[in-house]
Amino acid sequence: MAEKILILGPSWVGDMVLAQSLFKTLKTNKPDCQIDVAAPAWTLPLLERMPEVSEKIALPFRHGEAAIWQRIKFGKALKDKGYTQAIILTNSFKSAILPWAAGIPRRTSFLGEMRYGLINDIRALDKTKLKKTVERFVALGLDKDAALPQTLPIPSLQASPEAAWVLASRHGILNNKSRILGLCPGAEYGEAKRWPTEYYAEVANHALKNGWQVVLFGSEKDVPVTGQINQLAQNRCVDLGGKTKLGEAIDIMSLCDTVISNDSGLMHVAAALDRKLLAIFGSSDPYHTPPMHPDAVIEYLGLECSPCFKRECPLGHLNCLKQITPERIQARIG
């Protein structure tokens, strides 16, 4: 009988992209297994582009909400699904309630927030051995104490070029064989991960001068940033800030020749779409959550004060980002 595995997925876009390495590992080792993923609704467009995932289950809980009784009720509703194992990718107490309530016999995760009983297949987390987030995800899909594969599977999102061009044309992106540069200037975590707006604008102007189309990606929170970049570029960019849902942004990004991004969820999306990627790191650690694509270019200065993991620069100068000059990035674009 084929195994049926429920994955309790992460809430962040980037982490969900990295989780595909786990899904691919499970399919390699157990080709007949069925993988279902339960995760916040906003991550489902990612799962829809991962062929390894059978059923995508939207969790109705708000971010940070305990909702203990609701989680128990939701879990009980899954009892007749016949899951043989649950793998919980998050470390919170509340995330382990649902698979326990669903009566899934094997519940695998790191201990996290003292989840004895809720987790009955507890894995030891040695952060010196499992340094990267993706390594921790993949380890949970292996037998206990099994070694990681020498090469981890690379996330690869599927997008339809035909559907993407129909969508892109609605936003004024031309299918005229000119190269497309995607810029992802957002940083959900904080300003210490955001390459300066005027630097992005300088790169945009350079690309426009050389015949590129420039597309600005961002959520509603990024509208002021994408708007400022476009203004500094004389409104010659296609500004998608706040104008696309995640799935639409993924499809349009699949048309880009090159993507420049801060350390963000869209950085991992670009890598998983096999786009040429320039990833700019400031306060965060490129050795912990790097883009998985082997050809991705990581721009990181490794200053004495880096990585600090702060939302804002504690020293007030933001040198880790400001000293990565636009000229340095322009030279990489080609």
Number of C-alpha atoms within 10 A of each C-alpha: 5 10 15 17 21 26 26 23 23 22 16 15 21 21 20 23 29 28 25 26 22 27 24 23 22 21 17 12 11 12 13 13 17 19 22 22 23 20 22 20 15 15 23 20 17 20 25 17 17 19 14 20 19 14 14 21 18 14 16 13 15 10 8 8 8 14 12 15 11 14 23 17 14 18 18 16 13 16 15 10 11 15 21 15 20 29 23 24 25 19 16 16 17 18 21 28 22 26 30 22 18 22 19 21 16 18 23 23 28 20 22 17 13 12 19 13 13 21 25 15 20 19 17 12 15 9 11 7 10 16 14 16 17 24 21 21 25 24 21 22 23 16 9 13 10 10 9 15 12 6 6 15 19 22 25 23 22 17 20 12 13 11 12 18 18 13 17 20 12 9 16 12 19 14 13 7 8 12 19 22 24 27 29 28 28 30 22 16 15 14 17 25 27 26 27 19 17 15 19 27 23 18 25 28 20 16 19 18 10 12 11 18 22 26 26 27 27 26 19 14 13 19 19 14 20 30 18 16 28 23 14 18 20 11 12 16 27 18 22 21 23 15 15 17 14 17 18 17 22 24 23 26 27 25 23 22 17 23 27 25 27 22 30 25 21 27 26 26 26 29 26 22 21 21 21 19 26 24 25 26 27 31 27 22 17 19 10 13 19 23 29 22 20 9 13 19 16 16 17 20 16 14 12 8 13 17 17 15 16 16 16 17 19 12 8 8 11 20 17 24 22 14 14 19 15 19 12 12 18 14 9 11 16 8
